[in-house]
Amino acid sequence: MTDHIDTSHPATAPRSRHLHLVPDLPARMATAEDAGPALSVWTTAQASSAAQRKGRYTPASTAHPAKMLPAVAAHAIAHYTRVGDLVLDPMCGIGTTLVEAVHAGRRAIGIEYEPHWVDVARANLALAHDQGVSHDGQVVHGDARQLTTLLGSRYRGQVALVVTSPPYGPSTHGQVAVSRDVGVQKYHHRYGNTLDRGNLANIGHHRLLSGFTRILAGLADYLRPGGHVAVTVRPWREHAELIDLPAQVLACGVQAGLVPVERCVALLARAAEVDLVARGSFFQRDFIRKQRDAGLPMHLIAHEDVLIFRAAQFPGSSRELKASQAELVGALPAAWHMAAA
């Protein structure tokens, strides 16, 4: 995969929506002879987010502040599982991972803390059933930090793939409405009651990382031999400071006893012949323009990292963990700066 990426287009120029790439951007998966973790670019935004969800998700799904692109979940499921395998999302939101899993002939189980999103996720699974998808999919209401209590022993050693994402980056979340009377208003940008400290989105960044590490550690008992964990994540800014969340989540996974094996790039922009066409929302573009006007050189994010882990072959094998961490950390920076304006 090439590291040569032009991010010179200013976000303030309305027509500057392209990221110029050398022709070999669609990267290969690493072969067995390659050193270090495998790299790949997933073309997961060829269709808009609305087009990807049309017909498969209920209208109530729109209100969730941080929905995973269906194509991202679908790609991970297709690549890391087979028909009949069990897929888990411990922070499932509206159930994107579950819906894409059952449509692909997999079994699926999700955990969601917010009661409203539990109902929405169940409605989306019911919609799949109404569309003729005979599936084994369910949503459990609860705090994923209590994974063992919620799932018990029924699924222990059975999960082929975990697909999930931590809550992050309020500047990347939400939708906007524009009216003549009140101007631009942001809405659908919160996960639930902001006073509820049981929700990881409300407890502060460092405690969020601690809670997410606890969730990842709890997954080990449920992964089958050879099972994988895919975490989608992107950097964001808080008070103009860059929060390097991909590296932090990588550290969370290693601390939880997982071994990082791949670093992938899931595009949030449409891949054209030699460039990327950004699909940023109105609010995201407005946010970038305001930051640039304030003197902060920001670009519209055109991808998110997908960190792939597996359970350590031998629990407590620090040599394996440290070697994999060093290899993946060396590979990460090439993707962090992929942005489009």
C-alpha positions as CSV (number, residue, x, y, z in Angstrom):
1,M,0.0,0.0,0.0
2,T,1.3,3.4,-0.9
3,D,2.0,6.1,1.7
4,H,1.8,8.9,-0.8
5,I,-1.4,10.8,-0.1
6,D,-2.2,14.4,-1.1
7,T,-4.2,16.2,1.5
8,S,-3.6,19.7,0.3
9,H,-7.1,20.6,-0.7
10,P,-8.5,23.3,1.7
11,A,-11.7,22.3,3.6
12,T,-13.1,25.8,3.0
13,A,-13.3,25.4,-0.7
14,P,-16.8,23.9,-1.5
15,R,-15.6,22.0,-4.6
16,S,-12.5,20.6,-3.0
17,R,-13.8,17.2,-2.1
18,H,-11.2,14.9,-3.6
19,L,-8.2,13.2,-2.2
20,H,-5.6,12.4,-4.9
21,L,-4.0,9.0,-4.7
22,V,-1.5,7.1,-6.7
23,P,-3.3,4.4,-8.7
24,D,-2.3,1.4,-6.5
25,L,-4.2,2.6,-3.4
26,P,-6.6,-0.4,-3.2
27,A,-4.1,-2.3,-1.2
28,R,-3.5,-6.0,-1.1
29,M,-3.9,-8.3,1.9
30,A,-0.4,-9.3,3.1
31,T,0.8,-12.7,2.0
32,A,2.2,-15.3,4.3
33,E,5.7,-14.1,3.4
34,D,5.1,-10.5,4.5
35,A,6.7,-9.4,7.7
36,G,4.4,-7.8,10.3
37,P,0.7,-7.4,10.4
38,A,-1.4,-7.5,7.3
39,L,-2.7,-4.2,5.7
40,S,-5.7,-3.6,3.6
41,V,-8.1,-0.8,2.5
42,W,-11.8,-1.6,2.5
43,T,-13.9,0.3,0.0
44,T,-16.9,0.6,2.3
45,A,-18.4,3.9,1.2
46,Q,-19.1,3.4,-2.5
47,A,-22.7,4.0,-1.6
48,S,-23.8,6.7,0.9
49,S,-24.7,5.7,4.4
50,A,-28.4,6.4,3.7
51,A,-28.3,4.1,0.7
52,Q,-26.6,1.4,2.6
53,R,-29.3,1.4,5.3
54,K,-32.3,1.8,3.0
55,G,-34.7,-1.1,3.4
56,R,-32.7,-2.9,6.1
57,Y,-33.1,-0.5,9.0
58,T,-36.1,1.1,10.6
59,P,-36.6,4.9,10.4
60,A,-35.9,5.1,14.2
61,S,-32.3,4.0,13.5
62,T,-31.5,7.4,12.0
63,A,-31.4,9.1,15.4
64,H,-28.4,7.1,16.7
65,P,-25.4,9.5,17.0
66,A,-22.6,7.2,15.8
67,K,-23.9,4.4,13.5
68,M,-21.3,2.1,12.0
69,L,-21.5,1.9,8.2
70,P,-23.3,-1.4,7.3
71,A,-20.6,-2.0,4.6
72,V,-17.9,-2.0,7.3
73,A,-19.6,-4.6,9.4
74,A,-20.5,-6.6,6.3
75,H,-16.9,-6.6,5.0
76,A,-15.5,-7.8,8.4
77,I,-18.2,-10.5,8.6
78,A,-17.5,-11.7,5.1
79,H,-13.8,-11.8,5.6
80,Y,-13.4,-13.3,9.1
81,T,-16.4,-15.7,9.3
82,R,-18.3,-18.4,7.5
83,V,-22.0,-19.1,7.2
84,G,-23.4,-20.3,10.5
85,D,-20.6,-18.7,12.6
86,L,-21.5,-16.6,15.7
87,V,-20.8,-12.8,15.6
88,L,-20.9,-10.6,18.7
89,D,-21.1,-6.9,19.2
90,P,-20.9,-5.9,22.9
91,M,-21.9,-2.3,22.2
92,C,-24.3,-2.9,19.4
93,G,-26.3,0.4,19.2
94,I,-29.0,0.0,16.5
95,G,-27.7,-3.5,15.7
96,T,-25.8,-2.8,12.5
97,T,-23.4,-5.7,13.1
98,L,-26.3,-8.0,14.0
99,V,-28.4,-7.1,11.0
100,E,-25.5,-7.5,8.5
101,A,-24.5,-10.8,10.2
102,V,-28.0,-12.4,9.9
103,H,-28.4,-11.2,6.3
104,A,-25.1,-13.0,5.6
105,G,-26.3,-16.3,7.2
106,R,-24.5,-15.9,10.5
107,R,-25.8,-16.1,14.0
108,A,-25.6,-12.9,16.0
109,I,-25.8,-11.6,19.5
110,G,-25.5,-8.0,20.7
111,I,-25.3,-6.1,24.0
112,E,-26.6,-2.6,24.4
113,Y,-26.8,-0.4,27.5
114,E,-29.4,2.2,26.4
115,P,-32.9,0.8,26.5
116,H,-34.1,2.8,23.5
117,W,-31.3,1.5,21.3
118,V,-32.1,-2.1,22.5
119,D,-35.6,-1.6,21.2
120,V,-34.4,-0.2,17.9
121,A,-31.8,-3.0,17.4
122,R,-34.5,-5.6,18.1
123,A,-36.8,-3.8,15.6
124,N,-34.1,-4.0,13.0
125,L,-33.7,-7.8,13.6
126,A,-37.5,-8.2,13.4
127,L,-37.4,-6.3,10.1
128,A,-34.8,-8.8,8.7
129,H,-37.1,-11.6,9.8
130,D,-40.1,-10.0,8.1
131,Q,-38.0,-9.8,4.9
132,G,-37.5,-13.5,5.0
133,V,-34.2,-13.8,6.8
134,S,-34.5,-16.8,9.0
135,H,-31.9,-16.0,11.7
136,D,-30.6,-16.6,15.2
137,G,-30.1,-13.0,16.3
138,Q,-30.8,-11.4,19.7
139,V,-30.0,-8.3,21.7
140,V,-29.2,-8.4,25.4
141,H,-29.9,-5.3,27.5
142,G,-27.1,-4.5,29.9
143,D,-23.6,-3.1,30.5
144,A,-21.0,-4.9,28.4
145,R,-18.4,-4.5,31.2
146,Q,-20.5,-7.2,32.9
147,L,-20.1,-9.5,29.9
148,T,-19.8,-12.7,31.9
149,T,-23.0,-12.0,33.9
150,L,-25.0,-11.1,30.8
151,L,-23.9,-14.0,28.6
152,G,-23.1,-16.7,31.1
153,S,-21.5,-19.8,29.8
154,R,-23.8,-20.4,26.8
155,Y,-21.6,-18.8,24.2
156,R,-18.2,-19.4,25.8
157,G,-15.7,-20.4,23.2
158,Q,-18.1,-20.0,20.3
159,V,-17.7,-16.5,18.9
160,A,-15.9,-16.4,15.6
161,L,-15.9,-12.6,15.3
162,V,-16.5,-9.5,17.5
163,V,-17.2,-6.3,15.6
164,T,-17.6,-3.1,17.7
165,S,-16.6,0.5,18.2
166,P,-16.2,2.6,21.3
167,P,-18.1,5.9,21.7
168,Y,-15.9,8.8,20.8
169,G,-15.5,12.2,19.1
170,P,-18.6,14.3,19.7
171,S,-17.5,16.5,16.8
172,T,-18.0,13.5,14.4
173,H,-21.5,12.7,15.7
174,G,-25.0,13.9,15.1
175,Q,-27.1,15.6,12.5
176,V,-28.1,19.2,11.8
177,A,-31.2,21.1,10.9
178,V,-31.2,24.5,9.3
179,S,-34.0,26.9,9.6
180,R,-34.4,30.6,8.8
181,D,-35.4,31.4,12.4
182,V,-32.8,29.6,14.5
183,G,-30.1,28.9,12.0
184,V,-28.1,25.6,12.3
185,Q,-29.1,23.3,15.2
186,K,-27.4,20.1,16.1
187,Y,-29.5,17.1,17.2
188,H,-29.2,13.3,17.6
189,H,-25.6,13.7,18.9
190,R,-25.9,12.0,22.3
191,Y,-26.1,8.3,23.1
192,G,-28.7,8.8,25.9
193,N,-29.0,10.5,29.3
194,T,-25.8,12.4,29.8
195,L,-26.1,12.1,33.6
196,D,-26.1,8.3,33.4
197,R,-22.6,7.4,34.4
198,G,-23.2,3.8,33.4
199,N,-22.9,4.8,29.8
200,L,-19.2,4.8,28.7
201,A,-19.9,7.9,26.6
202,N,-20.5,10.0,29.7
203,I,-17.7,9.1,32.0
204,G,-14.7,10.9,30.6
205,H,-12.0,9.8,28.2
206,H,-9.6,7.9,30.5
207,R,-12.4,6.1,32.3
208,L,-13.9,5.2,28.9
209,L,-10.6,3.6,27.9
210,S,-10.5,1.7,31.2
211,G,-14.1,0.5,30.6
212,F,-13.4,-0.5,27.0
213,T,-10.3,-2.5,28.1
214,R,-12.5,-4.3,30.6
215,I,-14.9,-5.2,27.8
216,L,-12.1,-6.4,25.5
217,A,-10.7,-8.6,28.4
218,G,-14.1,-10.1,28.9
219,L,-14.3,-11.2,25.3
220,A,-11.4,-13.6,25.5
221,D,-13.4,-16.4,27.1
222,Y,-16.1,-16.2,24.4
223,L,-13.8,-16.2,21.3
224,R,-13.3,-19.6,19.7
225,P,-9.8,-20.7,18.7
226,G,-8.8,-18.5,15.8
227,G,-11.6,-16.0,16.5
228,H,-11.0,-12.3,15.8
229,V,-12.0,-8.9,17.3
230,A,-12.5,-6.0,14.9
231,V,-12.6,-2.5,16.4
232,T,-13.5,0.5,14.3
233,V,-12.0,3.7,15.6
234,R,-10.8,7.1,14.4
235,P,-8.9,10.0,15.9
236,W,-10.8,13.1,17.0
237,R,-10.2,16.5,18.5
238,E,-11.2,17.8,22.0
239,H,-10.6,21.5,22.5
240,A,-8.3,21.5,19.5
241,E,-6.2,18.7,20.9
242,L,-5.8,15.6,18.8
243,I,-7.0,12.5,20.6
244,D,-5.0,9.6,19.1
245,L,-7.7,7.0,19.8
246,P,-6.5,4.3,17.4
247,A,-3.2,4.0,19.3
248,Q,-5.1,4.1,22.6
249,V,-7.5,1.4,21.6
250,L,-4.5,-0.7,20.4
251,A,-3.0,-0.4,23.9
252,C,-6.4,-1.3,25.4
253,G,-6.4,-4.5,23.4
254,V,-2.9,-5.5,24.3
255,Q,-3.6,-4.7,28.0
256,A,-6.7,-6.9,27.7
257,G,-4.6,-9.8,26.6
258,L,-5.4,-9.7,22.8
259,V,-2.9,-9.9,20.0
260,P,-3.1,-7.3,17.3
261,V,-2.7,-8.9,13.9
262,E,-4.0,-6.5,11.3
263,R,-4.5,-2.7,10.8
264,C,-7.1,-2.0,8.1
265,V,-8.5,1.2,6.6
266,A,-12.3,1.4,6.1
267,L,-13.0,4.2,3.7
268,L,-15.7,6.8,4.6
269,A,-15.3,8.3,1.2
270,R,-16.1,6.9,-2.2
271,A,-13.1,5.5,-4.1
272,A,-13.1,6.9,-7.6
273,E,-10.5,5.9,-10.3
274,V,-7.6,7.8,-8.8
275,D,-9.0,9.8,-5.8
276,L,-11.5,9.7,-3.0
277,V,-14.8,11.7,-2.9
278,A,-15.6,12.7,0.6
279,R,-19.0,11.9,2.0
280,G,-18.9,14.1,5.1
281,S,-22.1,15.4,6.5
282,F,-23.1,19.1,6.6
283,F,-22.2,19.3,10.2
284,Q,-18.8,17.7,9.8
285,R,-17.9,20.0,7.0
286,D,-19.2,23.0,9.0
287,F,-17.0,21.9,11.9
288,I,-13.9,21.7,9.7
289,R,-14.5,25.1,8.2
290,K,-14.9,26.7,11.6
291,Q,-11.7,25.1,12.9
292,R,-9.8,26.3,9.8
293,D,-11.2,29.8,10.3
294,A,-9.9,29.6,13.8
295,G,-6.4,28.8,12.5
296,L,-6.5,25.0,13.1
297,P,-5.4,23.1,9.9
298,M,-7.9,20.3,9.9
299,H,-9.1,18.0,7.1
300,L,-12.3,16.0,6.8
301,I,-11.7,12.4,7.9
302,A,-12.0,10.0,4.9
303,H,-11.4,6.8,6.7
304,E,-11.5,5.0,10.0
305,D,-9.0,2.5,11.3
306,V,-10.1,-1.1,11.9
307,L,-7.9,-2.8,14.4
308,I,-8.0,-6.6,14.2
309,F,-7.1,-8.6,17.3
310,R,-7.1,-12.3,18.2
311,A,-6.8,-14.1,21.5
312,A,-3.3,-14.9,22.6
313,Q,-2.3,-18.4,21.7
314,F,-1.0,-18.9,25.2
315,P,-2.5,-16.7,27.9
316,G,0.0,-14.5,29.4
317,S,2.5,-14.7,26.5
318,S,4.0,-11.3,26.9
319,R,6.6,-11.9,24.1
320,E,3.8,-12.5,21.6
321,L,1.9,-9.5,22.7
322,K,4.9,-7.1,22.7
323,A,6.1,-8.3,19.3
324,S,2.6,-7.9,17.7
325,Q,2.2,-4.5,19.3
326,A,5.5,-3.2,18.0
327,E,4.8,-4.4,14.5
328,L,1.3,-2.8,14.4
329,V,2.4,0.5,16.0
330,G,4.9,0.8,13.2
331,A,2.2,0.3,10.6
332,L,-0.4,2.6,12.0
333,P,0.9,6.1,11.0
334,A,0.5,5.6,7.3
335,A,-3.3,5.4,7.7
336,W,-3.8,8.1,10.4
337,H,-3.3,11.0,8.0
338,M,-5.7,9.8,5.2
339,A,-8.1,12.7,5.0
340,A,-10.1,14.5,2.4
341,A,-11.3,18.0,2.3
